[in-house]
Amino acid sequence: MLDIRNLKVLYGPIEAVHGISLRVEEGQCVTLLGPNGAGKSSTISAICGVAKATGDITFLGQDLLGTEIEDRVRAGISVSPEGRRIFSNLSVEANLQLGAGIRTDRDGIEADIDHWFTTFPILGERRTQSAGTLSGGEQQMLAIARALMAKPKILLLDEPSLGLAPRIVGQIFDMIEQLKSEGMTILLVEQNARQALRISDYAYLLNTGTIQAEGTTATLGQNDELMAKLTGLG
């Protein structure tokens, strides 16, 4: 579904990602692991069209490099960004409506809002509440649900466990695992290696903008020395 080759991500004269290649097959959950500054979020930004990049990014056979952000969303790419970035002053329901900004099927949008309120009952209870008043875990649920309102073919999740209590982290990963079981293709960026590997099919370990290792999550998860070296979480 997603094929990235020789990707370089640039911030002015600084090259944050140095020619990496990775693949995500339909129905898979693939994880990018690594410490802060490894290039994980820069990779996500390049896929979305936010960061300047060179190389090849192909999604469902379509070359994405040079296309606008909106065109990538219409192609089926949606992101739940690092730090959640919800619209704090708007209601929970309004945040979900904004997630469906590219859609025109009003009845379908309302049905999907009801679906996510059923899936995340706590959000349904707070549908008229300002999103900024939600807890960190509730905001993360909202950010993921908002991304899903675009009805994506692939969901990009950037550090969904960041800043959350361990109990809430488990709930978020259970939710991601459920989405995968329903057929959603997922590219997950995470520092919580153990939780990420639990739900993933394949993983890439990034460090200083390069891929240091890759493989099935079972294989990588058993290499404690490698995990400790690259993530500090082994």
LOSE-81373 format. One record per residue: residue number from 1; y, x, z of N, C-alpha, C, O in turn. Coordinates in steps of 0.05 Angstrom, whole numbers, plus 5000, padded with zeros to 4 digits. Atoms other than C-alpha are relative to their C-alpha. Layout:
<pts>
{NUM,{Y,X,Z},{Y,X,Z},{Y,X,Z},{Y,X,Z}}
...
</pts>
This chain:
<pts>
{1,{4976,5016,5000},{5000,5000,5000},{5025,5017,5000},{5043,5013,4984}}
{2,{4977,4982,4998},{5049,5055,5020},{4991,5028,4996},{4973,5038,5010}}
{3,{5008,4973,5008},{5044,5124,4989},{5025,5017,5000},{5043,5013,4984}}
{4,{4977,4982,4997},{5092,5179,5010},{4991,5028,4994},{4971,5038,5004}}
{5,{5007,4973,5008},{5091,5247,4978},{5024,5018,5000},{5045,5011,4989}}
{6,{4980,4978,4999},{5132,5310,4991},{5027,4989,5009},{5048,4995,4997}}
{7,{4975,5012,4990},{5184,5270,5031},{5016,5020,5016},{5007,5033,5035}}
{8,{4980,4984,4985},{5245,5308,5054},{5023,4981,5008},{5032,4965,4991}}
{9,{4978,5017,4990},{5298,5273,5097},{5023,5018,5008},{5020,5038,5022}}
{10,{4977,4983,4997},{5368,5301,5097},{5022,4986,5015},{5028,4962,5010}}
{11,{4976,5009,4986},{5427,5292,5144},{5021,5022,4994},{5024,5041,5009}}
{12,{4981,4979,5009},{5482,5330,5108},{4984,5025,4992},{4965,5023,4977}}
{13,{5014,4975,5007},{5459,5403,5104},{4974,5003,5016},{4959,5022,5011}}
{14,{5023,4996,4983},{5404,5392,5156},{4976,4984,4989},{4979,4960,4982}}
{15,{5025,5013,5010},{5333,5377,5132},{4983,4994,5025},{4972,5012,5038}}
{16,{5015,5008,4977},{5298,5337,5186},{4970,4997,4996},{4955,5000,5014}}
{17,{5029,5003,5007},{5232,5325,5150},{4995,5018,4975},{5011,5017,4956}}
{18,{5004,4979,5020},{5202,5380,5107},{4976,4996,4982},{4956,5010,4984}}
{19,{5020,5003,5020},{5160,5353,5051},{4973,4989,5009},{4952,5000,5002}}
{20,{5025,5012,4990},{5109,5309,5086},{4988,4980,4981},{5002,4969,4964}}
{21,{5014,5020,5016},{5057,5264,5053},{4983,4983,5019},{4970,4994,5037}}
{22,{5017,5017,4984},{5023,5204,5083},{4994,4974,4984},{5008,4968,4965}}
{23,{5008,5025,5013},{4988,5139,5063},{4995,4978,5021},{4985,4984,5043}}
{24,{5007,5023,4984},{4981,5070,5093},{4986,4980,4982},{4998,4970,4963}}
{25,{5016,5019,5016},{4926,5025,5065},{5005,4971,5010},{5011,4968,5034}}
{26,{4996,5028,4992},{4932,4949,5066},{4981,4993,5024},{4957,4999,5023}}
{27,{5015,5008,4977},{4909,4921,5133},{4996,5021,5022},{4986,5015,5043}}
{28,{5003,4979,4980},{4912,4987,5169},{5023,5000,5020},{5045,4989,5014}}
{29,{4979,4991,4982},{4952,5008,5230},{4999,5030,5000},{4980,5042,5010}}
{30,{4998,4971,5001},{4974,5080,5219},{5023,5008,5018},{5044,4996,5019}}
{31,{4981,4992,4980},{5011,5118,5273},{5011,5028,4993},{4996,5046,4985}}
{32,{4987,4974,5001},{5061,5175,5270},{5005,5008,5029},{5021,4995,5043}}
{33,{4997,4990,4973},{5057,5215,5335},{5016,5026,4999},{5017,5039,4979}}
{34,{4986,4975,4998},{5099,5272,5359},{5022,4999,5021},{5030,4977,5029}}
{35,{4979,4999,4980},{5152,5295,5408},{5027,4991,4989},{5030,4987,4965}}
{36,{4973,5005,5009},{5226,5279,5405},{5009,5021,4980},{5003,5045,4984}}
{37,{4991,4981,5020},{5257,5310,5344},{4980,5009,4979},{4984,5027,4964}}
{38,{5021,4993,5018},{5192,5313,5306},{5004,4991,4971},{4993,5002,4953}}
{39,{4995,5011,5027},{5218,5273,5247},{4988,4972,4996},{4988,4962,4973}}
{40,{5013,5026,5003},{5183,5207,5261},{5019,4978,4992},{5015,4964,4973}}
{41,{4981,5021,5006},{5243,5161,5263},{5015,5006,4974},{5023,4987,4960}}
{42,{4988,4993,5026},{5274,5199,5204},{4983,4991,4977},{4993,4982,4956}}
{43,{5018,5010,5020},{5212,5182,5164},{5003,4970,4996},{5004,4960,4974}}
{44,{4996,5029,5001},{5220,5108,5181},{5026,4994,4986},{5027,4976,4969}}
{45,{4973,5005,5011},{5294,5111,5163},{4999,5005,4969},{5013,4991,4954}}
{46,{5002,4995,5029},{5276,5141,5095},{4985,4978,4986},{4993,4970,4964}}
{47,{5015,5022,5012},{5225,5087,5081},{5018,4975,4997},{5016,4961,4977}}
{48,{4982,5024,5001},{5277,5033,5097},{5024,5004,4982},{5037,4985,4975}}
{49,{4977,4995,5016},{5330,5067,5056},{5026,5006,5015},{5047,5007,5003}}
{50,{4977,4994,4983},{5376,5084,5114},{5008,5029,4998},{5032,5036,4997}}
{51,{4995,4972,5001},{5369,5159,5110},{4997,5011,4971},{4981,5000,4956}}
{52,{5002,4987,5027},{5379,5203,5048},{4974,5015,4999},{4967,5030,5017}}
{53,{5027,4987,5003},{5312,5228,5022},{4995,5008,4972},{5007,4997,4953}}
{54,{5011,4992,5026},{5278,5264,4965},{4970,4999,5002},{4958,4998,5024}}
{55,{5029,5002,5001},{5206,5261,4943},{4992,4974,4987},{5007,4963,4971}}
{56,{5010,5025,5011},{5165,5200,4927},{4993,4980,5022},{4978,4987,5041}}
{57,{5008,5022,4982},{5161,5134,4965},{4992,4977,4983},{5008,4964,4969}}
{58,{5010,5022,5017},{5117,5083,4930},{4988,4979,5018},{4971,4984,5035}}
{59,{5009,5023,4985},{5104,5014,4958},{4989,4979,4981},{5004,4969,4965}}
{60,{5013,5019,5018},{5055,4968,4923},{5005,5007,4971},{5010,4989,4954}}
{61,{4996,4991,5027},{5063,5010,4861},{5029,5003,4991},{5035,5012,4969}}
{62,{4971,4999,5007},{5140,5006,4862},{5013,5025,5012},{5010,5030,5036}}
{63,{4985,4977,4990},{5182,5069,4868},{5024,4991,5015},{5042,4977,5003}}
{64,{4978,5010,4983},{5230,5057,4925},{5024,5018,5001},{5046,5009,5007}}
{65,{4978,4981,4997},{5272,5120,4923},{5023,4991,4981},{5019,4987,4957}}
{66,{4977,5008,5015},{5342,5101,4900},{5005,4970,5001},{5026,4961,4991}}
{67,{4995,5028,4998},{5334,5027,4914},{5015,4993,5025},{5015,5008,5044}}
{68,{4984,5008,4977},{5379,4989,4962},{4982,4990,5023},{4959,4982,5019}}
{69,{5015,5009,4976},{5358,4970,5033},{4990,4971,4996},{4967,4965,5002}}
{70,{5008,5029,5003},{5358,4895,5015},{4977,4997,4981},{4960,4980,4985}}
{71,{5022,5001,5019},{5312,4908,4956},{4974,5008,5013},{4953,4997,5006}}
{72,{5025,4992,4986},{5262,4942,5002},{4991,4978,5019},{4967,4974,5022}}
{73,{5007,5023,4983},{5264,4883,5050},{4987,4979,4982},{4967,4967,4990}}
{74,{5011,5020,5018},{5252,4836,4991},{4972,5008,4989},{4955,4991,4984}}
{75,{5026,4990,5009},{5194,4880,4969},{4978,4996,5021},{4954,4996,5015}}
{76,{5019,5005,4979},{5161,4867,5036},{4999,5020,5023},{4979,5021,5037}}
{77,{4999,4980,4978},{5183,4922,5084},{5020,4990,5021},{5043,4983,5015}}
{78,{4982,5009,4978},{5211,4902,5152},{4996,5019,5024},{4974,5029,5028}}
{79,{5001,4980,4979},{5227,4946,5212},{5010,4988,5026},{5030,4973,5027}}
{80,{4990,5004,4973},{5233,4936,5287},{5009,5027,5010},{4993,5044,5016}}
{81,{4990,4973,4996},{5279,4994,5302},{4998,5011,5028},{4995,4996,5047}}
{82,{4999,4987,4974},{5280,5044,5358},{5024,4989,5016},{5046,4987,5005}}
{83,{4979,5011,4984},{5322,5017,5416},{5005,4970,4996},{5024,4959,5008}}
{84,{5001,5030,5004},{5309,4945,5392},{5024,4990,4984},{5019,4975,4965}}
{85,{4976,5007,5016},{5381,4935,5367},{5002,4970,4994},{5009,4962,4972}}
{86,{4996,5029,5003},{5382,4861,5379},{5030,4994,5001},{5046,5011,5008}}
{87,{4972,5008,4998},{5447,4822,5374},{5004,4987,5027},{4998,4963,5031}}
{88,{5000,5008,4972},{5461,4817,5448},{5016,4975,5005},{5009,4959,5023}}
{89,{4982,5022,4995},{5517,4765,5444},{4990,4974,4987},{5001,4952,4992}}
{90,{5011,5024,5013},{5476,4717,5401},{4976,4990,5015},{4963,5005,5030}}
{91,{5023,5011,4987},{5422,4671,5424},{4974,5011,4989},{4974,5024,4968}}
{92,{5027,4991,5009},{5348,4687,5419},{4994,4987,4973},{4985,5001,4954}}
{93,{5006,5014,5025},{5341,4634,5364},{5017,5011,4977},{5008,5013,4955}}
{94,{4983,4990,5021},{5401,4661,5325},{4991,5028,4990},{4993,5034,4967}}
{95,{5011,4974,5008},{5370,4731,5326},{4976,4996,4981},{4974,5010,4961}}
{96,{5022,5005,5018},{5307,4702,5294},{5010,4990,4973},{4999,4997,4952}}
{97,{4989,5010,5025},{5348,4665,5242},{5011,5023,4983},{5008,5023,4958}}
{98,{4990,4977,5015},{5382,4730,5223},{4978,5017,4988},{4981,5029,4967}}
{99,{5023,4986,5010},{5314,4762,5214},{4990,4988,4973},{4977,5002,4958}}
{100,{5009,5014,5024},{5301,4711,5159},{5023,4999,4979},{5023,4982,4961}}
{101,{4977,5001,5017},{5366,4728,5123},{4995,5001,4970},{5011,4990,4954}}
{102,{5006,4999,5028},{5333,4742,5056},{4986,4975,4989},{4982,4972,4965}}
{103,{5015,5023,5007},{5296,4676,5056},{5018,4975,4994},{5040,4973,5005}}
{104,{4985,5024,5006},{5319,4609,5028},{4984,4974,5007},{4994,4952,5004}}
{105,{5017,5023,4993},{5261,4564,5051},{5006,4990,5028},{4993,4999,5047}}
{106,{4991,5008,4973},{5295,4528,5109},{4977,4988,5017},{4975,4995,5041}}
{107,{5022,5012,4985},{5234,4488,5129},{4980,5022,5009},{4970,5021,5032}}
{108,{5017,4978,4993},{5192,4551,5128},{5011,5017,5022},{4996,5026,5040}}
{109,{4987,4985,4980},{5242,4588,5170},{4998,4986,5027},{4991,4999,5047}}
{110,{5002,5015,4975},{5243,4533,5223},{4971,5000,5010},{4966,5002,5034}}
{111,{5028,4999,4992},{5167,4532,5223},{4992,5027,5012},{4977,5028,5031}}
{112,{5007,4973,4990},{5163,4607,5233},{5014,5005,5027},{5002,5018,5045}}
{113,{4987,4998,4974},{5214,4604,5290},{4983,4986,5021},{4978,4997,5043}}
{114,{5017,5014,4981},{5171,4552,5324},{4974,5015,5005},{4964,5016,5027}}
{115,{5024,4984,4997},{5110,4596,5311},{5004,5023,5019},{4987,5027,5037}}
{116,{4996,4977,4983},{5140,4656,5345},{5007,4992,5028},{5001,5006,5048}}
{117,{4996,5010,4973},{5164,4614,5403},{4974,4991,5013},{4972,4993,5038}}
{118,{5026,5006,4989},{5093,4591,5411},{4984,5025,5007},{4971,5027,5027}}
{119,{5014,4975,4995},{5066,4661,5405},{5011,5015,5024},{4996,5026,5040}}
{120,{4987,4987,4977},{5117,4688,5455},{5015,4978,5016},{5039,4974,5013}}
{121,{4989,5023,4986},{5128,4629,5502},{5026,5006,5016},{5043,4990,5019}}
{122,{4976,4992,4985},{5179,4668,5543},{5025,4999,4983},{5047,4992,4993}}
{123,{4977,5002,5018},{5224,4671,5482},{5007,4971,4995},{5031,4964,4993}}
{124,{4995,5028,5004},{5216,4597,5471},{5015,4988,5023},{5033,4971,5020}}
{125,{4987,5010,4976},{5238,4584,5542},{5030,5009,5001},{5046,4997,5014}}
{126,{4973,4988,5000},{5301,4627,5529},{5014,4998,4973},{5032,5013,4967}}
{127,{4990,5001,5027},{5316,4604,5458},{5030,4998,4998},{5042,5008,4978}}
{128,{4971,5003,5002},{5388,4586,5473},{5015,5021,5017},{5040,5021,5017}}
{129,{4988,4980,4983},{5400,4644,5520},{5010,5024,4983},{4999,5029,4962}}
{130,{4991,4976,5014},{5440,4705,5499},{4978,5021,5001},{4967,5026,5022}}
{131,{5022,4980,5001},{5391,4759,5476},{5005,5023,5019},{4986,5035,5029}}
{132,{4994,4977,4982},{5427,4811,5519},{4992,4995,5028},{4991,5014,5044}}
{133,{5008,5006,4972},{5405,4775,5582},{4970,5002,5004},{4960,4999,5026}}
{134,{5029,4997,4997},{5331,4786,5567},{4993,5026,5012},{5008,5045,5012}}
{135,{5011,4975,4990},{5289,4839,5601},{4994,5018,4976},{4993,5009,4953}}
{136,{5007,4982,5021},{5271,4901,5562},{4976,4992,4984},{4975,4994,4960}}
{137,{5024,5009,5013},{5202,4875,5547},{5004,4976,4982},{4994,4974,4960}}
{138,{4994,5024,5015},{5228,4808,5524},{5017,5007,4975},{5013,4995,4954}}
{139,{4985,4991,5023},{5279,4843,5479},{4983,5013,4979},{4987,5009,4955}}
{140,{5018,4988,5019},{5223,4883,5448},{4984,4979,4985},{4980,4981,4961}}
{141,{5014,5022,5013},{5184,4819,5434},{5018,4987,4979},{5009,4980,4957}}
{142,{4981,5012,5019},{5246,4790,5402},{5005,5017,4976},{5006,5007,4954}}
{143,{4995,4982,5023},{5258,4852,5359},{4977,4999,4981},{4981,4999,4957}}
{144,{5023,5001,5017},{5187,4849,5333},{4998,4973,4985},{4993,4972,4961}}
{145,{5000,5027,5012},{5190,4773,5321},{5021,4998,4979},{5017,4986,4958}}
{146,{4978,5000,5020},{5257,4782,5285},{4991,5014,4975},{4997,5005,4953}}
{147,{5009,4985,5023},{5226,4834,5239},{4979,4984,4984},{4978,4985,4960}}
{148,{5021,5016,5013},{5168,4787,5225},{5011,4975,4986},{4997,4963,4969}}
{149,{4988,5024,5013},{5215,4730,5205},{5005,5005,4971},{5009,4986,4956}}
{150,{4996,4994,5028},{5225,4766,5139},{4974,4997,4984},{4974,5001,4960}}
{151,{5027,5003,5012},{5150,4753,5125},{4993,5026,4984},{4987,5024,4961}}
{152,{5006,4975,5013},{5137,4827,5110},{4971,5004,4992},{4953,4991,5003}}
{153,{5027,4991,5006},{5076,4858,5077},{4993,5023,5017},{4969,5028,5022}}
{154,{5004,4978,4982},{5084,4919,5121},{5021,4999,5022},{5045,4995,5016}}
{155,{4982,5000,4977},{5115,4922,5190},{5003,5029,5011},{4983,5042,5017}}
{156,{4995,4974,4989},{5148,4987,5213},{5010,4997,5029},{5030,4983,5034}}
{157,{4993,5002,4971},{5151,4994,5289},{5008,5028,5010},{4992,5046,5010}}
{158,{4989,4974,4992},{5195,5050,5315},{5003,5000,5031},{5021,4988,5042}}
{159,{5001,4996,4971},{5179,5068,5388},{5002,4973,5015},{5020,4969,5031}}
{160,{4999,5026,4987},{5163,4997,5412},{4996,5001,5030},{5004,4983,5044}}
{161,{5004,4998,4971},{5144,5022,5482},{5022,5014,5014},{5021,5017,5039}}
{162,{4979,4984,4989},{5207,5062,5493},{5015,4986,5023},{5025,4964,5019}}
{163,{4985,5011,4978},{5237,5050,5562},{4988,4977,5015},{5001,4965,5032}}
{164,{5013,5023,4988},{5187,4997,5583},{4982,5008,5023},{4970,5030,5022}}
{165,{5018,4995,4978},{5147,4993,5648},{4971,5000,4989},{4965,4986,4969}}
{166,{5028,4998,5010},{5073,5010,5640},{4986,4974,4996},{4971,4970,4976}}
{167,{5012,5026,5003},{5051,4938,5650},{5009,4986,4975},{4993,4974,4960}}
{168,{4989,5013,5024},{5097,4914,5595},{4991,5015,4975},{4987,5003,4954}}
{169,{5010,4984,5023},{5076,4971,5549},{4973,4990,4991},{4968,4987,4968}}
{170,{5026,5011,5007},{5005,4945,5553},{5001,4974,4985},{4986,4969,4967}}
{171,{4997,5026,5013},{5028,4875,5534},{5010,5004,4971},{5001,4990,4953}}
{172,{4990,4995,5027},{5067,4902,5474},{4979,5010,4981},{4977,5001,4959}}
{173,{5021,4989,5017},{5008,4941,5448},{4978,4979,4995},{4966,4979,4974}}
{174,{5019,5022,5004},{4962,4881,5458},{5011,4981,4978},{4995,4971,4961}}
{175,{4988,5017,5021},{5011,4841,5415},{4998,5013,4973},{4992,5000,4953}}
{176,{5002,4986,5025},{5011,4895,5361},{4971,4999,4990},{4966,4995,4966}}
{177,{5028,5002,5007},{4935,4895,5362},{4993,4973,4989},{4977,4970,4971}}
{178,{5004,5027,5009},{4936,4820,5353},{5011,4996,4972},{4998,4984,4955}}
{179,{4988,5001,5027},{4982,4826,5293},{4982,5013,4979},{4977,5003,4957}}
{180,{5018,4986,5018},{4935,4876,5262},{4975,4984,4995},{4965,4982,4972}}
{181,{5024,5016,5003},{4875,4831,5274},{5005,4976,4981},{4986,4966,4969}}
{182,{4993,5023,5018},{4912,4776,5235},{5006,5010,4972},{5013,4994,4955}}
{183,{4997,4989,5027},{4918,4823,5175},{5026,5014,4994},{5030,5023,4971}}
{184,{4975,4986,5005},{4987,4854,5184},{4995,5030,4997},{4981,5042,5013}}
{185,{5000,4971,5003},{4994,4924,5157},{5023,5012,5016},{5046,5002,5015}}
{186,{4981,4989,4981},{5031,4968,5207},{5002,5030,4998},{4982,5044,4997}}
{187,{4994,4972,4996},{5064,5036,5208},{5014,5003,5027},{5037,4993,5030}}
{188,{4991,4999,4972},{5075,5053,5281},{5009,5029,5007},{4995,5048,5003}}
{189,{4990,4975,4989},{5119,5109,5309},{4999,4998,5030},{5010,4980,5042}}
{190,{5003,5002,4971},{5102,5125,5381},{4998,5027,5013},{4988,5047,5000}}
{191,{5006,4977,4984},{5103,5177,5435},{4978,4995,5020},{4965,5014,5030}}
{192,{5022,5008,4982},{5053,5139,5477},{4974,5003,4985},{4963,4984,4974}}
{193,{5022,4994,5018},{4994,5173,5443},{4975,4984,5007},{4962,4974,4989}}
{194,{5025,5013,4993},{4937,5142,5482},{5000,4970,4992},{4980,4961,4981}}
{195,{4998,5028,5008},{4961,5070,5472},{4999,4997,4970},{4986,4979,4959}}
{196,{4998,5002,5029},{4977,5082,5399},{4973,5005,4987},{4965,4991,4969}}
{197,{5026,4993,5012},{4910,5114,5383},{4979,4978,5006},{4960,4974,4990}}
{198,{5018,5021,4993},{4875,5056,5418},{4999,4978,4978},{4978,4966,4974}}
{199,{4998,5022,5018},{4898,5007,5365},{5002,5008,4970},{5002,4991,4952}}
{200,{4996,4991,5027},{4905,5051,5303},{4975,5008,4986},{4954,5014,4998}}
{201,{5022,4991,5017},{4859,5069,5245},{5003,5029,4993},{4982,5043,4991}}
{202,{4995,4972,5009},{4891,5135,5226},{5026,5009,5012},{5044,4993,5018}}
{203,{4976,4990,4988},{4944,5180,5254},{5009,5027,4988},{4992,5043,4979}}
{204,{4988,4975,5008},{4991,5236,5233},{5015,5011,5024},{5030,4996,5037}}
{205,{4985,4988,4979},{5018,5285,5284},{5022,5018,4989},{5016,5037,4975}}
{206,{4977,4985,5010},{5088,5310,5268},{5011,5018,5021},{5012,5011,5045}}
{207,{4985,4983,4982},{5124,5368,5298},{5020,5016,4983},{5012,5028,4963}}
{208,{4979,4987,5014},{5190,5398,5275},{5001,4994,4970},{5004,5012,4953}}
{209,{4997,5009,5027},{5190,5358,5212},{4977,5004,4981},{4979,5000,4957}}
{210,{5024,4996,5017},{5120,5376,5187},{4976,4987,5013},{4975,4983,5037}}
{211,{5025,5011,4990},{5051,5345,5193},{4982,5023,5009},{4974,5040,4993}}
{212,{5017,4979,4988},{5011,5389,5240},{4971,4994,4999},{4954,5012,4998}}
{213,{5028,5009,5000},{4947,5348,5240},{4999,4971,4991},{5019,4957,4994}}
{214,{5004,5028,5007},{4919,5283,5214},{4971,4994,5002},{4954,5012,5000}}
{215,{5028,5007,4999},{4855,5244,5219},{4997,4972,5012},{5016,4959,5020}}
{216,{5006,5025,4986},{4821,5183,5247},{5009,5002,5029},{5009,5024,5040}}
{217,{4991,5000,4972},{4846,5163,5315},{4978,5009,5019},{4984,5021,5040}}
{218,{5022,4991,4983},{4777,5174,5345},{4999,5031,5001},{4995,5042,5022}}
{219,{5001,4971,5002},{4778,5246,5321},{5023,5013,5015},{5019,5032,5031}}
{220,{4976,4988,4988},{4849,5262,5343},{5000,4994,5030},{5008,5012,5046}}
{221,{5000,5007,4972},{4841,5226,5409},{4982,5016,5017},{4987,5019,5042}}
{222,{5019,4984,4985},{4784,5271,5430},{5010,5029,5002},{4998,5045,5016}}
{223,{4990,4972,4999},{4825,5335,5417},{5023,5002,5020},{5046,5001,5012}}
{224,{4979,5001,4979},{4861,5339,5483},{5019,5024,4998},{5043,5021,5004}}
{225,{4982,4977,5002},{4888,5409,5470},{5022,4995,4979},{5045,5001,4983}}
{226,{4981,5006,5021},{4921,5387,5405},{5019,4978,5009},{5043,4981,5003}}
{227,{4982,5022,4990},{4948,5323,5436},{5020,5010,5019},{5044,5003,5018}}
{228,{4982,4989,4980},{4978,5361,5494},{5021,5017,4987},{5045,5017,4995}}
{229,{4981,4982,5013},{5010,5412,5448},{5021,4986,4985},{5045,4994,4986}}
{230,{4981,5013,5018},{5042,5364,5400},{5015,4977,5013},{5038,4971,5004}}
{231,{4987,5024,4988},{5059,5304,5444},{5007,5003,5029},{5024,4987,5040}}
{232,{4996,4998,4971},{5058,5327,5516},{4986,4978,5015},{4991,4975,5039}}
{233,{5013,5023,4987},{5014,5267,5530},{4970,5002,5000},{4956,4983,5007}}
{234,{5028,4997,5002},{4945,5295,5520},{4986,5002,5027},{4961,5004,5028}}
</pts>
